[in-house]
Amino acid sequence: MKNIKIKKCLLILIMLAGAIILFPKDTKAAECSASTTCGNACSYGGVTYNTVLIGTQCWFKKNLNAGEMIGNFETPDDTAPTLNDPNTFSKWCYDNSLAYCTSEGGLYTWAEANALPDSCNLTSCSIPTLNQGICPNGWHIPTDEEFYILENYLKTPGQTCDAARLGWGCADAGTKLKLGGSSGFDAIGAGNHETNGEDSFFDKREPAIHFLSSSEQLLPHIVPSYMWNRGMGSGNDMIYRSNYQKAFGYSVRCLADTTNIEVDEDGDGVLNTDDQCPETVADDPSIRLGVNRWMWDGDSWETTASKGKKPSKNFNMDYTYGCSCDQILSRMTETHGEGLGGHYKYGCSRSILEDWHMAPRTFTSFNAFCQ
């Protein structure tokens, strides 16, 4: 009878291993939405976007690339794009090359980015404070004020960063925002699309970087065909705030309406979403560990190896789904009874930890079958 039970357990382990091989975890990013957790990737219009937390703001980590490409001498029609439907968006790709859109994002007019008729590039059009525009649901085109929050957060302390400036400011923020900078924003020079009334052309690919905002420049002496823009340049560590024509094409970054961050409530290094024991407390480090037994002491899994050798495997809290040795044993005792007393005394064995790692969410039913 004992051999039959052992064979049953081995069969279950083989089936579980086969399931892992045949049905690997789906790594496809979820759709971008209001519930996207900052730091996770999300998908929009068939394109995957990593996200990055900077201060209290959550940004797309790369330029938006959504919509259908139009040619250099074409302009978006006067039909407003439909929210959440990239098939209705129009974009320029630098040098009329889809490859540039793929690697660096599309170039959009102010009206197109804000999901407005093209005529709004030449007149003032009302939009909500958080305007979704051509961004996915739960995200929006950043305002002039929100760009200021970003640059002011990243500037070197003590440096000037005037929200109302017309020109350069916010020292070191530009360096931090550019590709490879410490912020993770990774701004790149994707170029612009410009028109002078008689001709249309692509320009300023290098060394300039430009992002449009949703904010119009509404001044008495300025015609309502300008909006506030942010620019960066190679060799300059600052950020340029300027007024640019709304009909030009610029890069777009989407900003989350609400910043959702992952929480590690018990501070054990495992996020709540993955933590099977969110109430983790450290095991008593004064317990004498047996040979090749592991116990969490609050900083790492401690072990005593045989004959002074290092253990053949190391464990961390991620491996045990945020559970300490005592918590694992407590859960396993439900099916193993009191036969785990030695583990409470000398620490968890490698086999106990590996069994727990196999299927912590179904551990009770798994072990009940093996008894």
Secondary structure, 3 states (H helix, E strand, C coil): CHHHHHHHHHHHHHHHHHHHHHCCCCCCCEECCCCCCCCCCEEECCEEECEEEECCEEEECCCCCCCEECCCCCCCCCCCCCCCCHHHCEEECHHHCHHHHHHHCCEECHHHHCCCCHHHHCCCCCCCCCCCCCCCCCEECCCHHHHHHHHHHHCCCCCCCCCCCCEEECCCHHHHHECCCCCCCCECCCCEEEECCCCEEEECCCCEEEEEEEEECCCCCCCCCEEEEEEEECCCCCEEEEEEECCCEEECCCEECCCCCCCCCCCCCCCCCCCCCCCCCCCCCCCCCCECEEEECCCCEEEECHHHCCCCCCCCCCCCCCCCHHHHHHHHHHHHCCCCHHHHHHCEEHHHHHHHHHCHHHHHHHHHHHC
